[in-house]
Amino acid sequence: MKCVKCGRPLGPKPAATVQTAQGLSAWGPVCARRAGLIEAKPRQRAIQLRTTSHRPEETEDQLPLEFAA
């Protein structure tokens, strides 16, 4: 079975079928979503990274860079 819109071969079960005067027409998943026959799955969004700018703690064991060398 092939998609009516793009002609790609479909698996055993098409994403959507539409009854027409000529009979059933099968639609693939991408073409069916674009035509509005099936609802698109909501995508999971990536976790937003939090960036903080903080200076590392200085201890008394460390020399400041201006006094090093």
C-alpha positions as CSV (number, residue, x, y, z in Angstrom):
1,M,0.0,0.0,0.0
2,K,1.3,3.5,-0.8
3,C,0.6,6.9,0.5
4,V,-2.0,8.8,-1.6
5,K,-0.2,12.1,-1.3
6,C,3.5,11.3,-1.7
7,G,3.5,7.7,-3.0
8,R,5.8,6.3,-0.4
9,P,5.3,2.7,0.6
10,L,3.5,2.3,3.9
11,G,3.8,-0.3,6.6
12,P,1.1,-2.8,7.5
13,K,-1.0,-0.1,9.1
14,P,-1.3,3.4,7.5
15,A,-1.4,6.4,9.8
16,A,-4.8,7.6,8.5
17,T,-7.4,6.3,6.1
18,V,-10.1,8.4,4.4
19,Q,-13.2,7.1,2.7
20,T,-13.5,8.6,-0.8
21,A,-15.8,7.9,-3.7
22,Q,-13.1,5.7,-5.2
23,G,-12.7,3.7,-1.9
24,L,-10.3,4.0,1.0
25,S,-7.2,6.1,0.6
26,A,-4.3,5.6,2.9
27,W,-2.1,8.4,4.2
28,G,1.4,8.1,5.7
29,P,2.2,9.7,9.1
30,V,4.0,12.8,7.8
31,C,1.4,13.5,5.1
32,A,-1.5,12.9,7.5
33,R,0.0,15.3,10.0
34,R,0.5,18.0,7.4
35,A,-3.1,17.5,6.1
36,G,-4.5,17.7,9.6
37,L,-5.9,14.2,9.7
38,I,-4.0,13.3,12.8
39,E,-2.7,15.4,15.7
40,A,1.1,15.9,16.0
41,K,2.7,14.4,19.1
42,P,3.9,17.1,21.5
43,R,7.7,17.2,21.6
44,Q,9.5,17.0,24.9
45,R,11.6,20.1,25.4
46,A,15.1,20.0,26.6
47,I,15.8,20.9,30.2
48,Q,16.9,24.5,30.3
49,L,20.4,24.8,31.7
50,R,21.0,27.3,34.5
51,T,24.3,29.1,34.3
52,T,25.6,30.9,37.3
53,S,28.8,32.9,37.3
54,H,30.5,32.7,40.6
55,R,34.1,33.0,41.6
56,P,35.8,30.1,43.3
57,E,36.5,30.6,46.9
58,E,40.0,31.7,47.8
59,T,41.7,30.2,50.7
60,E,44.6,31.6,52.6
61,D,46.8,28.8,51.3
62,Q,46.6,30.2,47.8
63,L,48.5,33.2,46.6
64,P,46.8,35.9,44.5
65,L,47.9,35.9,40.8
66,E,49.5,39.3,41.1
67,F,52.0,38.0,43.8
68,A,52.8,34.7,42.1
69,A,56.0,34.2,40.1
